[in-house]
Amino acid sequence: MRLDIFQGFKGISPILEKKYGNQGWFLRIQIYLLSRHSQIRQRLLTSFNYVELHPKNATSFSYEYSSLLRDIGSVFSSFLDSIIKLSSFKKGRLNINDYCEFLIKEVDDIEEICARIYAEYDQRYFFPFHCIRKFNPYWWDAYNNVKHTDIENLKDGCLGNVLYGFASLSILKNLSHRTMFDKIFEIGVPQKLEVDNDTLWKNYVFPVF
């Protein structure tokens, strides 16, 4: 039996759409994000036919997961690179530090935004931007590793990294479009935790490694 450890789950506002939706360039990158997210989601759903969606399989790796991680990282960086430059937030060559800076500035509660996954276990929460003010997103270094060579870094192309990457992409999608549930994740901000923070991260948050 699954336990709902929060008293509520508040959906997030499409902040980026509200701010930039009247700009002609925004529709183009919004469509790009929605289309690529949908394609990646379908591939990830197909993978669940072969790898059970369970914390014990977090380190399960394959060339398909490496490929998914590369695509997730590419879409994540392409979208943020475009919106940062087109909104004149920053110009020139950008990197993950610029992406994090932009998200922190635009989204007040970015650290609290959660991706809740529906599966038959209690560990079903992802907070992909929890440490964004101090560190890169959990999956970003793994993405860079497999991008350069997944022969030597194949183990970085694993279910856990793919899920955290896709959670990040899903949050971007919800910040850019009026939607909440996408067949894998429900995106929102949890309301009033019923257990202590240590218990949350030990027993209910999908493993980070």
N, C-alpha and C positions, 0 to 999 in steps of 0.2 A: 504494500500500500504506500502510495506516495504522500509525502507530507508537504503542504504548502507552508513554507516558513516565513512568508510575508503576509501582512494583513491586506495588502492590495498591490496592484501592479498598474501603474499609470503609463499610458502610451506617451510617446514623445511627439513634440510638435515638429513639422517639417520646416525647421528654421531656415535652412538654406533656400528652399523653394520660396518661402515668404519674403526673404530678403532679395533674392536675385531672379525670381520667377518672371519678372517683367523685362528682363534683359534677353535679347534675341539669342545670345550665345548660350544661355543657360539651358534652354530646351534641347539643344543639340547634345550637350554633355549629359543631361538628365536621361535622354533616350539611350545614349551609349551605356550608361550605368545600369539602367533597368534591363536592357537586352543582355548584356554580358552577365549580370547577376543571375538572370533566369537560366542561361545556358550552364553556368557553373553549378547552380542549384540542382539542375536535372542530373548532371554527372555525379554529384555528391550523393543524391538520393539513390542512384543506380548502384553506387559502391556499397550501400547498406545491404544490398542483396547478398554480399559476400563477406562483409566485415560488420559484425554486430555493433550497433551504436551503444557502446558501454565504456566506462572509464578504464576497465581492464585492457581495452584495446587501444588506449591512447597512443601507445608507442608502435602500433602496427604500421609498417611502412611499405611502400610500393612505388613503382615508377608512375603509376596513375596518380597517387597522392602527391608525388613530386610535381607532376604536370599541373594538377589542380592548384597547388600552392604557388607555382610560377604564374599561373593565370590570375589568381586572386591578387597577388602582389602587383602584377602589371596593371590590372584594372583599378586597384586602390590608388596606386601612384599616378596613373594617367588622369583619373578624375580629379584628384586633388591638385595635381600639377596644373591642369587646365583652369580650374575654378580660382586658384590662387593668382595665376597670371592674368586671366581675363577680368577678374574683379579688381586688379591693380593692388592687391594686398602685398605682393612682392614680385619682383621681376628677376630674370637671370636663371641660372642653374639652381634647381631646388633639390632638397633631400628630405629625409624623414624628419629631421628637426624642424624644417619649415612646415611640413604637413601637421606635425603635432602643435606647433605654435598657432597655426591657423585654426585648428579644431578647438584648442583651449580658448582662443579669443571669441570664436563664433558660438560655442556651445557651453553655457554656464555649468551644466551638470554632467559634462562629458565623462568624468570618472565614475559616475553612478549609473550610467546607462548600462542596462543588462540585456543579454540575449538569453531567453529562457527556452530550453529545448524540451520537446515532448518525447520521452522514452521511458522504458520501464525500469527506472532506478531513481534514487533520490538526488544523485549528483547531476544536476541538470541546469546549472547557471553558469554563464560566462560574463566576465567583466573585462573585455579586451582592452579598455583604456584606463584601467584602474590606476596604473602608475605612470600615466602619460607625462606628468610634469617632471619625472625623474629619469624614466627609461623609455626606450623604444617599445612599441607593442610587442607582446610576448613572442609572436610568430615571425616578426620582421627579419631577425638575423637568420632564422632558418630559411626563409624565402631567399635571402641573398646568397646563402650557401648553395641551395639547389639551383639557383639561377646561374651560378658560375660553373658548377659541375655536380650533377647528382650521382656521378659514379663514385666519388669519394664521400659525398654527403647524403647518400640515399636515406639514411636513417632520419634525417631532418624532414623528409617528405613523409610524414606520418599523420595519422588520423587527428591527433590532438592539435598539431600545428595547423592543419587544414581547417578544423572547426573554429579555432580562434581567429584565423584569417577570414573565414567566411562570416563569422559573427561581426567582425570589424566592417566588412563590406556591407552586411545587412543593416548595420547601424547607419552607415553612410547613405544607403538607399532610403531608409526611413527619415533621415534628416533632409532628404532631397525630394521626397514624394509622399503623398498622403496614403500611407499603408501601414499595417502593423504586423500581420502574420503572413509568413511566406512558405508554409508547408514544412519548414525545419525550425525556424526561430520565431518567437514572439518577442518584439523589442519594446522595452519600456524602462521605467525607473521604479524599483521596488519600494513599497511603502511600509515602514515600521517593521523591522526585523524581529522575529519571535524567538530567535536563539542568539547567543553571543557571537561576536565577529569571528573568533577562533573556530567555533563549531561550524559556522557558515563555510569558511575556507577549507576546513578539514573534511567535511562530510557532504557538502552540497554544491561546491563549485567544481567544475570539471578540472581534472589535474593540469597544473602548469609545470613545465619542466624545461 
